Amino acid sequence: MSVVLAELSKLRTLPITGFTVAGILAVSGLLTAADRSVDLVPYVQAGFVLLGIIPVAHEHAGRQFSTTLIAVPARGRLLAAKTVAAAITIALTAVPTALLGGSERPAGAAAYLTFIGLFAYGVAVVVRQLIPALVGTLCLVLIVSPLLADDGRWLPDQAAAELYRASATTGALAAVAWLVGIGGVATAAFLRRDA
């Protein structure tokens, strides 16, 4: 538990985390003020991608990760704590964002935004750098997926979008499979790589 609290403290004190959360909530508030029926999810999902990448990328940018490993040498425990801290931060931002929006299913919208953030987190654990993780995930969510439309319905964002658009059955299962898949690859990479 103390490792999770330490990771939450690191995230809380990072200026980029506060700016990202404030930006997401500001955009949500402004869009809702302009049009109460607007669906916020497409407009704020890029912020959740960044929010998912921050917990990993900031440590690898300045070699702070080596210091973290000295403090918590058990990599599995460290990854679990980082994941829980990221999930808490993302979910605590997703819930008010979804409640502000015009979605008919605010719980589904919050689940989708949390999924997108956690998926980006998994990608960041694999690549360990801000720009490749950010560009790769944003390209998938904002370019590839819309271009493929119905042909891309099993891509991570399209599958998870069923959580707030329609009945969350096969799409939710596919989204869970994506998270388990990226989580498995991320865990293997995290446990085997050098600092």
Order of alpha helices (4+ residues) and beta strands (2+ residues): alpha-alpha-alpha-alpha-alpha-alpha-alpha-alpha-alpha-alpha
